[in-house]
Amino acid sequence: MKYELYYWPGIQGRGEFIRLALEEAGADYADVARERGTSAMFKVMEASGTPPFAPPFLKAGKLVIGQTANILFYLGTRHGLAPKAEGPRLWLHQLELTVTDFVLEVHDTHHPLGPSLYYEDQRAAAKKRTEEFWKERVPKHLGYFESLLENSGGAYLTGRRLTYIDLSLFQIVEGLRYAFPKRMKAFERRIPGLIGLHDRIAARANIKVYLESDRRIPFNEDGIFRYYRELDL
């Protein structure tokens, strides 16, 4: 099956978590909006009998699947990126939903008052939110995943086999390094396991090829992970 991924063409955003899974799996997919423009994306949203609220969404045959964690739940079982047993599979989905929560908190460091306002209209609030983010939220979230990795009994978060949660945590580390290079450099000594995991993912054959290709959209100030010098003190 050739999948169709629908997401905004100029940013990594939430769609990147799905791209990483598709690339690791060696799946055949089209990044539709990048190839045919956003009008093609809106056309599918309007025509679907089960319309997604917003991108990203994945078209797999007749299925139209929305929400990043939901898409990864679907792909994971079909491409060896999730356990086969129901309990561990749901546990993995739970972990990905936790990543989803954290991604929203990352976004809110630069848009704490809402996405409809420009960053320049909420700089003071963004600075305050970022301080709380690094003092409380980053240690809580990344500390949680670090402890899971320490107790996993293997090189990956759920054990000896790579799953899509490992790919998502790779993207979290990459994004934080871009958005907060100074803060992240100082924090990395507290999460050596996650940094090691990041490096193992980056060295995987399919991921390495992807990261070096033009399919990997560069980080920029329109996505979730944005660099503002005044927030990275």
URLIN-V526703 format. One record per residue. N is the residue number from 0. SS is DSSP state (a for helix, b for strand, c for the rest). Layout:
n=N ss=SS
n=N ss=SS
This chain:
n=0 ss=c
n=1 ss=c
n=2 ss=b
n=3 ss=b
n=4 ss=b
n=5 ss=b
n=6 ss=c
n=7 ss=c
n=8 ss=c
n=9 ss=c
n=10 ss=c
n=11 ss=c
n=12 ss=c
n=13 ss=c
n=14 ss=a
n=15 ss=a
n=16 ss=a
n=17 ss=a
n=18 ss=a
n=19 ss=a
n=20 ss=a
n=21 ss=a
n=22 ss=a
n=23 ss=a
n=24 ss=a
n=25 ss=c
n=26 ss=c
n=27 ss=c
n=28 ss=b
n=29 ss=b
n=30 ss=b
n=31 ss=a
n=32 ss=a
n=33 ss=a
n=34 ss=a
n=35 ss=a
n=36 ss=c
n=37 ss=a
n=38 ss=a
n=39 ss=a
n=40 ss=a
n=41 ss=a
n=42 ss=a
n=43 ss=a
n=44 ss=a
n=45 ss=a
n=46 ss=a
n=47 ss=c
n=48 ss=c
n=49 ss=c
n=50 ss=c
n=51 ss=c
n=52 ss=c
n=53 ss=c
n=54 ss=c
n=55 ss=c
n=56 ss=b
n=57 ss=b
n=58 ss=b
n=59 ss=b
n=60 ss=c
n=61 ss=c
n=62 ss=b
n=63 ss=b
n=64 ss=b
n=65 ss=b
n=66 ss=c
n=67 ss=a
n=68 ss=a
n=69 ss=a
n=70 ss=a
n=71 ss=a
n=72 ss=a
n=73 ss=a
n=74 ss=a
n=75 ss=a
n=76 ss=a
n=77 ss=a
n=78 ss=c
n=79 ss=c
n=80 ss=c
n=81 ss=c
n=82 ss=c
n=83 ss=c
n=84 ss=c
n=85 ss=a
n=86 ss=a
n=87 ss=a
n=88 ss=a
n=89 ss=a
n=90 ss=a
n=91 ss=a
n=92 ss=a
n=93 ss=a
n=94 ss=a
n=95 ss=a
n=96 ss=a
n=97 ss=a
n=98 ss=a
n=99 ss=a
n=100 ss=a
n=101 ss=a
n=102 ss=a
n=103 ss=a
n=104 ss=a
n=105 ss=a
n=106 ss=a
n=107 ss=a
n=108 ss=a
n=109 ss=a
n=110 ss=c
n=111 ss=c
n=112 ss=c
n=113 ss=c
n=114 ss=c
n=115 ss=c
n=116 ss=c
n=117 ss=c
n=118 ss=a
n=119 ss=a
n=120 ss=a
n=121 ss=c
n=122 ss=a
n=123 ss=a
n=124 ss=a
n=125 ss=a
n=126 ss=a
n=127 ss=a
n=128 ss=a
n=129 ss=a
n=130 ss=a
n=131 ss=a
n=132 ss=a
n=133 ss=a
n=134 ss=a
n=135 ss=a
n=136 ss=a
n=137 ss=a
n=138 ss=a
n=139 ss=a
n=140 ss=a
n=141 ss=a
n=142 ss=a
n=143 ss=a
n=144 ss=a
n=145 ss=a
n=146 ss=a
n=147 ss=a
n=148 ss=a
n=149 ss=a
n=150 ss=c
n=151 ss=c
n=152 ss=c
n=153 ss=c
n=154 ss=c
n=155 ss=b
n=156 ss=c
n=157 ss=c
n=158 ss=b
n=159 ss=c
n=160 ss=c
n=161 ss=c
n=162 ss=c
n=163 ss=a
n=164 ss=a
n=165 ss=a
n=166 ss=a
n=167 ss=a
n=168 ss=a
n=169 ss=a
n=170 ss=a
n=171 ss=a
n=172 ss=a
n=173 ss=a
n=174 ss=a
n=175 ss=a
n=176 ss=a
n=177 ss=a
n=178 ss=a
n=179 ss=c
n=180 ss=a
n=181 ss=a
n=182 ss=a
n=183 ss=a
n=184 ss=a
n=185 ss=a
n=186 ss=a
n=187 ss=a
n=188 ss=a
n=189 ss=a
n=190 ss=c
n=191 ss=a
n=192 ss=a
n=193 ss=a
n=194 ss=a
n=195 ss=a
n=196 ss=a
n=197 ss=a
n=198 ss=a
n=199 ss=a
n=200 ss=a
n=201 ss=a
n=202 ss=a
n=203 ss=c
n=204 ss=a
n=205 ss=a
n=206 ss=a
n=207 ss=a
n=208 ss=a
n=209 ss=a
n=210 ss=a
n=211 ss=c
n=212 ss=c
n=213 ss=c
n=214 ss=c
n=215 ss=c
n=216 ss=c
n=217 ss=c
n=218 ss=c
n=219 ss=c
n=220 ss=c
n=221 ss=c
n=222 ss=c
n=223 ss=c
n=224 ss=c
n=225 ss=c
n=226 ss=c
n=227 ss=c
n=228 ss=a
n=229 ss=a
n=230 ss=a
n=231 ss=c
n=232 ss=c
